[in-house]
Amino acid sequence: MNAYDLIREPVLTERTMTPVYDRQGNEIKKYTFKVPVNANKVEIKQAVEEVFGVKVAAVNTIRMQGKLKRMGRYEGRRSSYKKAIVTLTSDSKTIEFFDM
């Protein structure tokens, strides 16, 4: 599996796009991506560093359960997926894709 297969898509929501600050007032560079369920933190870190050319400080992962959806009397379930929250080092450049 190459680096471009590991990073499926960015998660662009209001919460992921708002800047987060530490106690000194410096912005923390956190970005969220959807990744395959079988990907581990080391693979995700290497893929983000290779694709975007940045330095990764930490990777946190969350397994998201697919939501139950109904259409009339029929029930279905969305696919489950894994989210990776990637924190960059303070001296690393930002990912231009998220800058708006």
C-alpha angles and dihedrals in degrees: 000000000000128000095262091056092054096056103059102171141329120257105235110189133135091259096051093045098051113095119248120213132201125222093275092054097254117140115247111222105226124162130181127215137175110238135177116281092240095052117111130210096259093053091047092050093050092046095051092047091050098044100041101025096233136128115251119212100182143356124207120187133201127189108220118205115223115253122248110242130187132205105189107304095343121095128205138167130229117231120275116237143174125246122206120201107201120198117199126209117261093247093049122101120250125256105257093209091071097044110104 
